[in-house]
Each structure stands twice: as structure tokens, then as C-alpha cells.
Amino acid sequence: MRLYETAFLIAPNLSDEDTEALIDQMAEVVSGKQGKMVNVDKWGKRRLAYQIQKFDAAFYVFFVYKGEPAIPAELERRFKQHEAIIRYLTVVVDERENVRRGKSGRGTRPPARSDRRPPRPAPPAEEARAPRAVPPPKPVTQPAESAAESEAPAKTEESTEEN
């Protein structure tokens, strides 16, 4: 038997009685398939990080249970049938103690391989300090229209001086 954790979100528009009935109905699936419920964690209504099916909040529920792979498959089948379940996720929990630390010797980093190439040597200091060749700047050319525009204001200045 494996240890599973299933999280599911129930739509917030359900009444409290309907929500509890739905949670009990899903918990019965575990016992009906000869599984053992370890923990039922009800977080209640929480705000969602983003909208799911036009809902801003949902009722969070977490099941931790032991059982055969048929149990999460049946739960997910029933989640798909219920419109009130807006999201669900089932994961297999690793039963080993403290997987990151590797207390039992598993999960530790393997020894370094000696068949790897040695690291590249650093470039000499002279090559690192050599300046890069920078291309000369391109000459700026004005289009024909802008040249005509520059003459136009000069004519206006002459006409204002005459007045």
C-alpha cells in the first residue's frame, strides 16, 4: 500500500452542509476501496491566487491516505463528475524519513567522477586586457525632406524681420 495526498478545491457557492456531505462522500471512496484514511485536513474558504472557473475563492480540502492505485483513480473520476470540484491534485508521498538529508544513505550525492575533463585554464592577463576593435561611426545623412524643412523656417524668419 502506498501513501497518497489528494488536494481538491470545492466551489464557494455550495452551502456548508453540501460541502461537508461532498467531503464525506469523497472520504467514503477511500474506505470503500479498502484504503486507510490517515488525515483529513479542511482549510476552509480561502482566496485563490487567480480565478478558476470564474471563482475568486474556494474551500480547500486535503486527504492523506494509504491504499492501492485504484483509489486515487476513482477519486479523480468522481472529481471530474462533480461540478462543485473546481481543481484537484493527487501526489504519491515518499514514506522515507527526511529524504533531503539522506539519513538512510539514500539520496546522497554520488562521488565525483574522475573521467571528466579538467577545467579550462584562465586566459593570460594580456589577452584579457586587450581593447576590442570598435568600428568607426557611420556618417549621418539627412533625407531630402528634412533639408527642405530646414530651409522653410529660415524663410519665415526673414518674413518676420521685414514686418
QUIWO-V125283 format. One record per residue. PHI is phi in degrees with one decimal (none if undefined). Layout:
# QUIWO-V125283
PHI
PHI
This chain:
# QUIWO-V125283
none
-105.6
-97.8
-122.0
-128.7
-119.6
-113.3
-143.7
-112.1
-105.3
-56.9
-75.2
-81.9
-79.1
-71.4
-61.8
-66.2
-67.0
-63.5
-63.8
-63.9
-67.0
-63.3
-63.9
-63.2
-71.5
-68.8
-66.9
-62.1
-64.3
-70.1
-68.6
-100.1
60.5
-99.7
-120.4
-76.4
-89.6
-156.7
-119.6
-115.3
-106.0
-84.0
87.7
-77.5
-132.8
-75.7
-84.0
-69.3
-149.2
-69.4
-126.3
50.6
66.8
-105.2
-97.2
-139.0
-156.7
-94.3
-89.8
-137.5
-125.1
-111.1
-120.5
-150.5
-109.6
173.0
-85.2
-61.9
-70.4
-68.5
-63.7
-64.7
-68.1
-59.9
-65.0
-62.8
-72.1
-61.0
-67.5
-79.2
-91.3
-73.0
-75.2
-85.1
-96.6
-161.4
-151.2
-155.2
-122.3
-128.7
-89.5
-89.6
-77.4
-80.7
-65.8
-77.6
47.6
-60.8
-65.7
-77.9
66.5
-60.6
-87.7
95.0
-86.5
82.1
-86.5
-72.9
-70.7
-64.7
-65.6
-84.3
-89.5
-88.3
-79.9
-70.8
-70.0
-66.3
-68.3
-72.8
-72.3
-67.0
-59.9
-63.5
-66.1
-67.2
-69.3
-93.5
-63.9
-71.9
-84.6
-78.3
-105.4
-67.0
-67.1
-69.1
-79.4
-69.4
-91.2
-114.4
-95.0
-68.5
-61.6
-66.6
-68.9
-66.8
-67.3
-68.9
-69.0
-76.9
-61.4
-66.2
-65.0
-65.8
-68.0
-65.2
-65.1
-70.0
-75.4
-69.5
-69.5
-80.1
